[in-house]
Amino acid sequence: MENVIVVEQLSKSYGDLVAVKNLSLSVKPGSVFGLLGANGAGKSTTVECILGTKKPDGGSISILDLSPIHDRKTLFEKVGVQFQEAHYQESIQVGELCEVTASLYKNPTDYKNLLEQFGIADKLKAPVKELSGGQKQRLFIVLALIPNPEVVLLDELTTGLDARARRDVWQILNKLKGAGLSIFLTSHFMDEVEVLCDTICILKKGETVFYGTVSEAIKNSPYEKLEDAYLWYSDEEDNKHEDL
Amino acid sequence: MKTFNTMLKTEMKLSLRGMDMLIFAIFMPIIVLVVLGIIYGDRPAFEGASYTFLEQSFGAVVSIAISAGGVMGLPLVISDYRGKKILKRLKVTPAQPVIILLVQITIYGLYALTSLVLLYLIASVFYSFRMQGDILQFLLGWLLVLISMFSIGIMVGGLAKNIKIAGILASLLYFPMLIFSGATLPYEVMPSAMQKVADLLPLTQGIKLLKATSLGLPVENVLPSILVMLVIAGVCSFVSIRFFKWE
């Protein structure tokens, strides 16, 4: 397989509002792909179309050569997903959430091992809602890894985490990448993107304004830092001045 | 099956942790039964009746757990899980999202069944209750009322925009039915004008069916009630399946 995720000419509108327009991207096996953009640039819509929870108006999508809509059952045995916000029952405990998640898959990995690796094995009996931000995020990565996936999609993984917790998450992701996992993530944080991503795509109002590696992104802009380059591509600086 | 069993075990634990169904579906019917027992003892339902007042009320009291689960528990849990995007999350797994609905229906069915068994035991042991009618007929009637009430709850939960609206609708359905359909306050002691209004509530018809089958009265008398239950079950199931909102 040449690419684990292939999106071609994806378009999606809500009424008159164009959320994504003619987006194409591909993710190579064992690489980390970052989808960047301001709030409302179309990141979440793209992720939802890739996952098949939203139906694209046009274009084609495949993950591991399978269709997220027609081959849902086969595909999601091999794909781990972590949504932007957590989706769990009010009073559920860590161990219960892991157990139920594992029961959804044919060949799940041992979640106790994962909890151990991620340093939250002692929280097995703790209610999920009582975990700290960093612990929760680590738990959600564990949940995404329970199916023993070939690809994981992580939506705004580190939003709301403190600096230490973010560093911990990066370390974990780099380790996973080293083990051959392909990762698709969305993010607002350029430091994170610089550390993690092999390829990035910057969206602005649903359209691709940059596609390539981090160093190419910097080289093709008048700036030296990714954050400046990103703002230049996505015109966020101009908007800010207008707001003033 | 593995998914269903694991989910059932966990969701049952979560439900028991919440306590409200224990109170509304298990304790409350028992309290109503005991109060009726204290007031009416083993007096006949009316002069010359072949059954006691309590035997007459049994069909009504067993409907309390059905309606607590059906029109209160189910709509709330469905809209809550939709709001928390638990239903949506299941869409990106190999499992069918509908499985969590089946799990919830099973849980509320188990509450209703537990309530039925407990009420039967308590009524038999303490109030010399006897099932006068055919037990199989009674159980079929019970199942029909359960399906009909649950289908209302799934429809409300499936269509309500959010948990707040689901909560309001559930209260609007549950409390009037609990009080005015004869589930708690006996239908027979209501003034006839009130009975006419009560007849409009779906649960009133369900209770008529349960009473007729538990007392061994001719089923022909409650054919309209059976029809009402069937129509409600049919219409609500159709609407739920057709318009259910997963997110």
Chai-1 contact restraints between the chains, C-beta under 6 A:
chainA,res_idxA,chainB,res_idxB,connection_type,confidence,min_distance_angstrom,max_distance_angstrom,comment,restraint_id
A,L51,B,V92,contact,1.0,0.0,6.0,A-B,restraint_1
A,T53,B,K91,contact,1.0,0.0,6.0,A-B,restraint_2
A,K73,B,P94,contact,1.0,0.0,6.0,A-B,restraint_3
A,F76,B,V92,contact,1.0,0.0,6.0,A-B,restraint_4
A,F76,B,T93,contact,1.0,0.0,6.0,A-B,restraint_5
A,F76,B,P94,contact,1.0,0.0,6.0,A-B,restraint_6
A,E77,B,P94,contact,1.0,0.0,6.0,A-B,restraint_7
A,V81,B,V92,contact,1.0,0.0,6.0,A-B,restraint_8
A,H87,B,K84,contact,1.0,0.0,6.0,A-B,restraint_9
A,H87,B,K85,contact,1.0,0.0,6.0,A-B,restraint_10
A,H87,B,I86,contact,1.0,0.0,6.0,A-B,restraint_11
A,H87,B,R89,contact,1.0,0.0,6.0,A-B,restraint_12
A,Q89,B,L14,contact,1.0,0.0,6.0,A-B,restraint_13
A,S91,B,L14,contact,1.0,0.0,6.0,A-B,restraint_14
A,S91,B,R17,contact,1.0,0.0,6.0,A-B,restraint_15
A,E96,B,T10,contact,1.0,0.0,6.0,A-B,restraint_16
A,V100,B,T6,contact,1.0,0.0,6.0,A-B,restraint_17
A,V100,B,M7,contact,1.0,0.0,6.0,A-B,restraint_18
A,V100,B,T10,contact,1.0,0.0,6.0,A-B,restraint_19
A,S103,B,K2,contact,1.0,0.0,6.0,A-B,restraint_20
A,S103,B,T3,contact,1.0,0.0,6.0,A-B,restraint_21
A,S103,B,T6,contact,1.0,0.0,6.0,A-B,restraint_22
A,L104,B,T3,contact,1.0,0.0,6.0,A-B,restraint_23
A,L104,B,T93,contact,1.0,0.0,6.0,A-B,restraint_24
A,L104,B,A95,contact,1.0,0.0,6.0,A-B,restraint_25
